[in-house]
Amino acid sequence: MNCARCLSRLQSFGVLGPSAKSAAQYAALLQSASSQPPVLSNTHSQVLRRFHGSPACPKSRRPVPSDFVEAKKDKSLVAHDDLFERVAKEAKTKATFSKVVDVFNKRDVRRRGHVEFIYAALKKMAEFGVERDLVVYNKLLDVFPKEIFVPRNFIQRMFNHYPRQQECGVQVLEQMENYGIMPNVETKVLLVQIFGEKSHPMRKYQRLMYWFPKFKHINPFPVPLQLPEDPVDLARLSLTRIAGDRDAKVTVYQMPCTDITETGEEITLPHIVGIQSPDQIELLARHNTSRPVFVEGPFPLWLRKTCVYYYILRAEPVPLDEKVEEPYDPERCFDFPLQLNLDLQRDLGDDESFDMEDVDEGPVFAMCMTSQGDQATLNQWISGLQQANPVLGRVPTLFRLDAGPRELQRAADTEPGRGHRPDPETDARAGEEEPRCEPEPDIVVEEEPRRSQGMKH
């Protein structure tokens, strides 16, 4: 301020030249600028902010690719499913599955996204055929970072420390439980290193180790893990499980084969496997020849994830007026008593009157399995049964067949716009179901040529 006043006085006295005048003008500008100090300071500070902030920002903002943004946002199972598909293009085996896990472990030291990866791996284990491999489950648990999710004090243990990671570890153990895989010492060491001894996955491990040894061999009739691929061997195994008699005999009436007809047409003959016990043979020999027997089916039977169908040869229940009670044979069964005569002392308040419904089902004489459940194929089964049961030649046989898996698939493939043409076999079955209660003699005569035609073919 003093310098500006001095310059103005010198200029008024004419002491300064043109250069001094320009200096005086610059001093006047400074004086005018000094009259507004807040505005200058704000403007100066704003300029400094822009100057210092500009190097951090790019000069030209290029658009970020949408694929990169979606890949960043997509933390779900889809991205990890693509990883499994890319690595396992050639074959889905245990080696390729382990390779995917190793690729994920080497991608990031901090194992970011390990929870989503483990969930995706659990879904893909069945496709790679490693759902029953304990080594693979331990390899999945090894994906978790170590000593990070371990609670340090009782407060962290009380408030469920890292609940999302603990829930993922429990899901791995639950899938092992569903497939019947018992953990080992390596599994316990991994769980202690990851979650600590006081955690939900560790409690799940302790429950598995307590209950699995108790229920592992409790089933007296276990189903093998690997079912036979041969349809004849699979039918033999299934019929043996259905039949409760160990003396039952399995007979293969026809093996699956391919035949060529006279016209040159190639046809495939189905397999026919049957089972019958000596008691069933004796029961069929005493059957009244005036009453028909029925071929019914197909009935489903599940063996793990495989569904097979079987057919039975049965009769209607014997009427009460024709029923004859046989004397009890105590040596008929030594495994469990067939009759109990207990004289128990009852109190006055015991109620002996209770409702009990007795359902009298008809006797079952034989069972069979075949790949084609049509009437012609089942006729061959009945013809094979006549060798051990001659009474079938005098007893009328009626077929009460439901729509099997092939017929249902054929009906589903039919277009809705076109009308469904009637099946002659279905019409014949519908006509045969009419004499169910009171068979007429003319229908019995029709059944015999049909059986003979089935034997000729």
Backbone hydrogen bonds, N-H to C=O, Kabsch-Sander energy under -0.5 kcal/mol:
donor,donor_aa,acceptor,acceptor_aa,energy
5,R,1,M,-1.7
6,C,2,N,-2.2
7,L,3,C,-2.0
8,S,4,A,-1.8
9,R,5,R,-1.9
10,L,6,C,-2.3
11,Q,7,L,-2.0
12,S,8,S,-1.7
13,F,9,R,-1.7
14,G,10,L,-0.6
14,G,11,Q,-0.6
15,V,10,L,-1.8
16,L,10,L,-0.7
21,K,17,G,-1.9
22,S,18,P,-2.0
23,A,19,S,-1.8
24,A,20,A,-2.0
25,Q,21,K,-2.3
26,Y,22,S,-2.1
27,A,23,A,-2.0
28,A,24,A,-2.1
29,L,25,Q,-2.0
30,L,26,Y,-2.0
31,Q,27,A,-2.3
32,S,28,A,-2.6
33,A,29,L,-2.2
34,S,30,L,-2.1
35,S,31,Q,-0.9
36,Q,33,A,-1.1
40,L,36,Q,-1.3
41,S,37,P,-2.1
42,N,38,P,-2.3
43,T,39,V,-2.6
44,H,40,L,-2.9
45,S,41,S,-2.5
46,Q,42,N,-2.4
47,V,43,T,-2.3
48,L,44,H,-2.1
49,R,45,S,-2.1
50,R,46,Q,-2.3
51,F,47,V,-2.4
52,H,48,L,-2.8
53,G,49,R,-2.2
54,S,50,R,-1.4
57,C,53,G,-0.8
57,C,54,S,-0.7
62,R,60,S,-1.0
69,V,65,P,-1.6
70,E,66,S,-2.5
71,A,67,D,-2.3
72,K,68,F,-1.8
73,K,69,V,-2.3
74,D,70,E,-2.5
75,K,73,K,-1.6
80,H,76,S,-0.6
81,D,77,L,-2.1
82,D,78,V,-2.0
83,L,79,A,-1.3
84,F,80,H,-1.8
85,E,81,D,-2.1
86,R,82,D,-2.5
87,V,83,L,-2.1
88,A,84,F,-2.1
89,K,86,R,-0.6
89,K,87,V,-0.8
93,T,91,A,-0.9
97,F,93,T,-1.9
98,S,94,K,-2.3
99,K,95,A,-1.8
100,V,96,T,-1.9
101,V,97,F,-1.8
102,D,98,S,-2.2
103,V,99,K,-2.3
104,F,100,V,-2.0
105,N,101,V,-2.0
106,K,102,D,-1.9
107,R,103,V,-0.8
108,D,104,F,-0.9
111,R,108,D,-0.6
114,H,111,R,-1.2
117,F,113,G,-1.9
118,I,114,H,-2.2
119,Y,115,V,-2.1
120,A,116,E,-2.2
121,A,117,F,-2.4
122,L,118,I,-2.2
123,K,119,Y,-1.5
124,K,120,A,-1.4
125,M,121,A,-0.8
128,F,124,K,-1.5
129,G,125,M,-0.7
129,G,126,A,-0.5
130,V,125,M,-2.2
133,D,130,V,-1.4
134,L,132,R,-0.6
137,Y,133,D,-1.3
138,N,134,L,-2.1
139,K,135,V,-1.7
140,L,136,V,-1.9
141,L,137,Y,-2.1
142,D,138,N,-1.5
143,V,140,L,-1.3
144,F,141,L,-1.1
147,E,193,Q,-2.5
149,F,194,I,-0.6
157,R,153,N,-1.5
158,M,154,F,-1.9
159,F,155,I,-1.9
160,N,157,R,-0.9
161,H,156,Q,-0.9
166,Q,162,Y,-1.9
167,E,163,P,-2.5
168,C,164,R,-1.7
169,G,165,Q,-2.1
170,V,166,Q,-2.1
171,Q,167,E,-1.9
172,V,168,C,-1.6
173,L,169,G,-1.7
174,E,170,V,-2.3
175,Q,171,Q,-2.1
176,M,172,V,-1.6
177,E,173,L,-1.9
178,N,174,E,-2.3
179,Y,175,Q,-1.6
180,G,177,E,-0.9
181,I,176,M,-3.2
182,M,180,G,-0.6
188,K,184,N,-1.5
189,V,185,V,-2.3
190,L,186,E,-2.2
191,L,187,T,-2.2
192,V,188,K,-2.2
193,Q,189,V,-2.1
194,I,190,L,-2.0
195,F,191,L,-2.6
196,G,191,L,-1.1
196,G,192,V,-0.6
199,S,197,E,-0.9
203,R,199,S,-1.8
204,K,200,H,-2.3
205,Y,201,P,-2.1
206,Q,202,M,-2.0
207,R,203,R,-2.1
208,L,204,K,-2.2
209,M,205,Y,-2.3
210,Y,206,Q,-1.0
211,W,207,R,-2.5
212,F,208,L,-2.3
214,K,211,W,-0.5
215,F,211,W,-1.7
216,K,212,F,-1.3
218,I,215,F,-0.7
227,L,225,L,-0.7
234,L,230,D,-2.3
235,A,231,P,-2.2
236,R,232,V,-2.2
237,L,233,D,-2.2
238,S,234,L,-2.2
239,L,235,A,-2.5
240,T,236,R,-1.7
241,R,237,L,-1.6
242,I,238,S,-1.8
243,A,239,L,-2.4
248,A,245,D,-1.1
249,K,276,Q,-2.4
251,T,274,G,-3.1
253,Y,251,T,-0.8
253,Y,272,I,-2.2
254,Q,272,I,-1.5
257,C,269,L,-1.4
259,D,267,I,-3.1
261,T,265,E,-2.8
264,G,261,T,-1.4
267,I,259,D,-3.3
267,I,265,E,-0.6
269,L,257,C,-3.0
269,L,267,I,-0.6
272,I,254,Q,-2.3
273,V,369,M,-2.5
274,G,251,T,-3.0
275,I,367,M,-2.5
276,Q,249,K,-1.7
281,I,277,S,-1.9
282,E,278,P,-2.3
283,L,279,D,-2.3
284,L,280,Q,-2.4
285,A,281,I,-1.8
286,R,282,E,-1.2
287,H,284,L,-1.1
291,R,288,N,-1.5
293,V,396,P,-2.4
294,F,314,R,-3.4
295,V,398,L,-2.5
296,E,294,F,-0.6
296,E,312,I,-2.1
297,G,400,R,-1.0
299,F,310,Y,-2.2
301,L,308,V,-2.5
303,L,301,L,-0.5
303,L,306,T,-3.3
304,R,302,W,-0.5
306,T,303,L,-2.2
308,V,301,L,-2.9
308,V,306,T,-0.5
310,Y,299,F,-1.9
311,Y,368,C,-2.7
312,I,296,E,-2.2
313,L,366,A,-2.5
314,R,294,F,-2.6
314,R,312,I,-0.6
315,A,363,P,-1.7
316,E,292,P,-0.5
322,E,319,P,-0.6
323,K,319,P,-0.7
332,R,329,D,-1.5
342,L,340,L,-0.6
344,L,342,L,-1.0
350,D,347,D,-1.1
352,E,350,D,-0.7
354,F,352,E,-0.8
358,D,356,M,-0.7
359,V,357,E,-0.7
360,D,358,D,-0.7
361,E,359,V,-0.9
365,F,313,L,-3.5
365,F,363,P,-0.5
366,A,313,L,-1.1
367,M,275,I,-1.8
368,C,311,Y,-2.3
369,M,273,V,-2.8
371,S,271,H,-0.9
378,L,374,D,-1.9
379,N,375,Q,-1.8
380,Q,376,A,-1.2
381,W,377,T,-1.3
382,I,378,L,-2.1
383,S,379,N,-2.4
384,G,380,Q,-2.0
385,L,381,W,-1.9
386,Q,382,I,-1.1
387,Q,384,G,-1.0
388,A,385,L,-0.7
389,N,385,L,-1.7
392,L,389,N,-1.7
393,G,390,P,-1.6
394,R,391,V,-1.5
395,V,391,V,-0.8
398,L,293,V,-2.6
400,R,295,V,-2.7
400,R,398,L,-0.6
402,D,297,G,-3.1
404,G,402,D,-0.6
408,L,404,G,-2.2
409,Q,405,P,-2.0
410,R,406,R,-2.2
411,A,407,E,-2.2
412,A,408,L,-1.9
413,D,409,Q,-1.6
414,T,410,R,-0.6
421,R,419,G,-0.6
427,D,423,D,-2.1
428,A,424,P,-2.1
429,R,425,E,-2.3
430,A,426,T,-2.4
431,G,427,D,-2.0
432,E,428,A,-1.5
433,E,429,R,-1.5
436,R,433,E,-1.1
437,C,434,E,-0.5
444,V,440,E,-1.3
445,V,441,P,-1.6
446,E,442,D,-1.1
447,E,443,I,-1.2
448,E,444,V,-1.0
450,R,446,E,-1.1
451,R,447,E,-1.9
452,S,448,E,-2.1
453,Q,449,P,-2.6
454,G,450,R,-2.2
455,M,451,R,-1.7
456,K,452,S,-2.0
457,H,453,Q,-2.4
